[in-house]
Amino acid sequence: QSVLTQPPSVSGAPGQRVTISCSGSSSNIGSSYVYWYQQLPGTAPKLLIYRNRQRPSGVPDRFSGSISGTSASLAISGLRSEDEADYYCAAWDDRLTGVFGGGTRLSVL
Amino acid sequence: QLRLQESGPGMVKPSETLSLTCNVSGDSISGSSSLWGWVRKSPGKGLEWIGSVYSSGVVYYNPSLNSRVSMSVDTSKNQFSLNLQSMTAADTAIYYCARHREYGGLFLDYWGQGTLVTASS
């Protein structure tokens, strides 16, 4: 059982907008930045969002992050087939450890 | 361009120690203010942060693995290493090394391609 809670799966049609939620607590999301990672099949994870809502160079602005209290969300607009992947939220916990969500598999219908 | 590459055995016997090395190119470990970390993904499970190390040797480990894990840095070779003792089948996973930009956040901006390690006799 992961410290951060994500839905196991979400889906959407091409062009649509989907959101992936990440629920934590005051000891992690409530007190540190949230990060999002995308893992395409057979590849290493890739940093998608850092410090709650910042995008690394090269990440399209179709991807956006937000945070409210002890929960965070990743929104993907203009869904494309190449967005089909596993998405993980991550944060630092007061127990001095990094924690990941269980991951959400995005299916593009 | 920063590149990280893991190396080590693809198979380890149960109860033995796993040793992995991550070679870094495109940046100097000793000149960097970043940490250098390890993350694994077990079959059917999500990502798990194992721990991170500064070039000074200061380390931070996941409490769930703290008793079995150790990490070190070799600045002369620009590489860092992971040792995981008492391997079991539950440690079978793809192990990734990554640059960990800052302590206090799980900010992992560059990753190696990963290496599959199987614990089996």
Contacts between the chains, C-beta under 8 A, distances in Angstrom:
chain1	res1	chain2	res2	distance
A	2	B	46	6.0
A	32	B	104	6.4
A	32	B	105	5.9
A	33	B	105	4.8
A	33	B	107	7.4
A	35	B	105	6.9
A	35	B	106	5.5
A	35	B	107	6.0
A	35	B	108	7.5
A	37	B	47	7.3
A	37	B	108	7.5
A	39	B	47	7.9
A	43	B	113	7.8
A	44	B	96	5.7
A	44	B	111	4.2
A	44	B	112	6.6
A	44	B	113	5.5
A	44	B	114	5.2
A	45	B	39	7.5
A	45	B	47	6.6
A	45	B	96	7.1
A	45	B	108	7.5
A	45	B	111	6.0
A	46	B	111	7.3
A	47	B	107	7.7
A	47	B	108	6.4
A	47	B	109	5.1
A	50	B	105	7.9
A	50	B	107	5.5
A	50	B	109	7.4
A	51	B	105	7.2
A	51	B	107	7.5
A	56	B	109	6.7
A	88	B	46	6.3
A	88	B	47	5.4
A	90	B	47	7.6
A	90	B	49	7.8
A	90	B	106	4.1
A	90	B	108	7.9
A	91	B	105	7.7
A	91	B	106	6.2
A	92	B	104	5.3
A	92	B	105	5.2
A	92	B	106	5.7
A	95	B	63	6.2
A	96	B	60	6.4
A	96	B	63	7.8
A	97	B	49	6.8
A	97	B	60	7.7
A	97	B	62	5.3
A	97	B	63	5.7
A	98	B	37	7.9
A	98	B	49	3.6
A	98	B	52	7.8
A	98	B	62	7.3
A	98	B	106	4.0
A	99	B	49	7.1
A	99	B	106	7.4
A	100	B	46	5.7
A	100	B	47	4.4
A	100	B	48	6.7
A	100	B	49	6.7
A	100	B	106	7.5
A	101	B	46	6.8
A	102	B	45	7.9
A	102	B	46	4.6
A	103	B	46	4.2
A	103	B	47	7.1
